[in-house]
Amino acid sequence: MLKRDLVLVIVKASLAVQKNHILRVVTIKNLADKNKTPLRFLAKGGKHYYYLFTVSNIDLKYEDDGKDWTVEMIN
């Protein structure tokens, strides 16, 4: 297993146990590299936000539309 795959699994597992969006955002802030603050952007349509953050020098994107949430790597 590659480092980037392991980081993605750890982040997804950490976020999966959180009950709501607010707790997931707090978890993202705790997991993110100390020198890089998670950035919040307005998604297309303007109905929700997505967050870009870095864990162990792996860039990730977290998005929650109110029903489903996703975490994916950014190439």
C-alpha positions as CSV (number, residue, x, y, z in Angstrom):
1,M,0.0,0.0,0.0
2,L,1.3,3.4,-0.9
3,K,1.6,6.3,1.5
4,R,-1.1,8.3,-0.3
5,D,-3.5,5.4,-0.2
6,L,-2.9,4.9,3.6
7,V,-3.4,8.6,4.3
8,L,-6.7,8.5,2.4
9,V,-7.9,5.4,4.3
10,I,-7.0,7.0,7.7
11,V,-8.7,10.3,6.8
12,K,-11.9,8.5,5.6
13,A,-12.0,6.4,8.7
14,S,-11.5,9.4,11.0
15,L,-14.4,11.3,9.2
16,A,-16.7,8.3,9.1
17,V,-17.1,8.1,12.8
18,Q,-18.1,11.8,13.1
19,K,-21.9,12.4,13.3
20,N,-22.2,15.7,11.4
21,H,-20.5,18.1,9.1
22,I,-19.2,20.4,11.9
23,L,-17.4,17.6,13.7
24,R,-15.9,16.4,10.4
25,V,-14.6,20.0,9.7
26,V,-13.0,20.1,13.2
27,T,-11.4,16.7,12.5
28,I,-10.0,17.9,9.2
29,K,-8.5,20.9,11.0
30,N,-6.9,18.5,13.6
31,L,-5.6,16.1,10.9
32,A,-4.2,18.8,8.6
33,D,-0.5,19.6,8.5
34,K,0.3,22.3,11.0
35,N,1.8,24.7,8.5
36,K,-1.2,24.5,6.1
37,T,-4.6,25.6,7.1
38,P,-7.6,24.0,5.4
39,L,-9.1,26.3,2.8
40,R,-12.9,26.6,2.3
41,F,-14.3,27.3,-1.2
42,L,-17.9,27.7,-2.4
43,A,-19.0,24.8,-4.6
44,K,-20.7,25.1,-8.0
45,G,-24.3,26.2,-7.5
46,G,-23.4,28.1,-4.3
47,K,-25.3,25.7,-2.0
48,H,-22.4,24.2,0.0
49,Y,-18.7,24.5,0.5
50,Y,-15.7,22.2,-0.1
51,Y,-12.4,22.1,1.8
52,L,-8.9,21.7,0.5
53,F,-6.4,20.4,3.0
54,T,-3.1,18.6,3.3
55,V,-2.3,15.6,5.4
56,S,1.3,14.3,5.4
57,N,2.0,16.3,2.2
58,I,-1.0,14.6,0.4
59,D,-3.5,17.1,-0.9
60,L,-7.2,16.2,-0.2
61,K,-10.6,17.6,-0.9
62,Y,-13.6,17.2,1.4
63,E,-17.1,18.0,0.2
64,D,-20.4,17.7,2.0
65,D,-23.7,18.5,0.2
66,G,-25.9,17.9,3.2
67,K,-26.8,14.3,2.2
68,D,-23.4,12.7,1.3
69,W,-19.9,13.6,2.0
70,T,-16.7,12.6,0.1
71,V,-13.0,12.8,0.5
72,E,-10.7,12.5,-2.5
73,M,-7.1,13.0,-3.4
74,I,-6.1,15.9,-5.7
75,N,-3.6,15.1,-8.3
